[in-house]
Amino acid sequence: MRALIQRVRQASVTVAGEVTGQIGQGQLVLLGVGKSDSHREVEWMAEKLVSLRLFEDDAGKMNLSLADTGGAMLVVSQFTLYGDCKKGRRPSFTGAAPPELAEELYEAFVDAVRKKETQVATGRFRQQMDVALVNDGPVTLWVESP
């Protein structure tokens, strides 16, 4: 499982002209599911992202987590995080999970984050989405499950 995380002041996702999810301060998470991923990776990733210290304390150090700040998470499915561009000019997506498994684990991730008492907004799985954000910092990190 792969996640590209951006610390944001605000973020939103729109599908066919309708805002399907929006947050204020928090994390925009672009989430990719690999073909060998399982619920074990879901739990690991949810715990990691909710507790990851990305937010500044009073001394200006990144010492506070999403859980500490009460921030929200906007989760957007992103199979292209598994794009392999090593050969040729067109990315290969053979490392990405098939849509059925990817959707199951994407939904499980959203549920796992909600169970950690974190506000979660989402896009729509397998839809063309417009994502807007104000990156705070900027802070952008890549997290991959073990």
N, C-alpha and C positions, 0 to 999 in steps of 0.2 A: 504494500500500500504506500502510495506517495502523496505528499501534500506540499503545496506551495502556499506558504502562509504570509499574509501581509497584515501588518499592524495598521489599522485604519481609524480615521476620525469618523468616517461614515462610509457605507457601501450599500449598493442596491443591485438587484438583478431584475431585468424586465424580459418577459416573453410575450411576443405578439402584441406589444403596446401596453401590456398589463404588468405592473410591478408585483412580482410574486414574493419578494423578500427584500427587507431592508433593515439595516442596523445603524446605530450610532457608533460610539467608540467600541472597538473590539478587534476581531480577527476576520479577515476574508480568507477562507480556506478553499483552494482549488484542490479537489480530492480525486485521485486516480486509483483505480482498483486493478491489481495485477491478476493474471490467470491462476496463480498459485495461492492467492490470498484466502483467508478464512476468518472466522469470527475471532480467532486469537489476535490477528492483526488489527481488527476493528477495536477491540478493547484496549490494546496497547496504544493505538493512535489517539483514541479519545482521551485516555488518561494523560498522555504526553502533551497534547495540545491545550487541554484545559489547565494544566499545571505549568506549562512552559512560561518562564519569566521573561516576558517581552515588554512589560510596561514599567515606566520609571517611577521610582519612589521619590520621597521629598529631597533626596540628595542627587537626583538626576541619574541614578543607576538603574539598569534594567533588572529589578529585583521583585517585581510584582507580576503575578499570573492573571489570567482571565478570571479565575475563581476569586482572586484577591480584590480585583477592581470591580467586579460585578458587570464586566463588559459582556457583549454578545458575540455570537459567531454566525457568519453567513457562509453556508456550505454550498459549493457549486461543483457538480460532477464534471470531471475533466479527463476523459480517457486519453487525450493527447499528451498527458504527462508520461505516457508509456511509448511515445513516438521515438523510434530509433532512426537517427539520421546518419548513421555511419557509412552506409553504402548508397550510392545513387543520389538522386535529387528529390525523391518522394519518400516521406517518412513511412516506416513500417510500424504497424500497431499490433504485431503478433504477441507482444508481451502483455497487452491489455486483456482483462477478463472479458468473457462473452457478456453481452448485455444483460442477460437474466441474472447471472452471478453478480455482476457489477451493481445492478440496481438493488439486489438483496443486501449486499454489504454496505452500499451507500446509505440505504435506509437504516440499517443496523447501526452504522456510525452516528447518524443523526439522533437516533434513540438513545445511544450510549452517552452522548454529550448532554442530552436533555436530562438524563437520570443523574447527572452530576450537577443538577440545578443551575444549568447555564441556558440562557435564552438563545434559541437557534432559529434562524431564518434560512430558507433554501430557495434554490432555483427549481427547475423542473427537469427531471431526468430525461435524456435523449431529445431535448428540445434546443432549438437555436436560441441562445440567450445573449442579451446585452448586459454586460457587467460594468458598473460605474463605481469608482472608489476615490477617496481622498486618502492616500497613503500617508501615514504618520511617521515621520522620521527622515527619509523613508526607512522602514524596517521590513525586509523581505527575507524569509528563510525557507530552505528546502528540508523536509523531514521525510525519512524513509523508514518503514518498519524493518526490524531485524529479520 
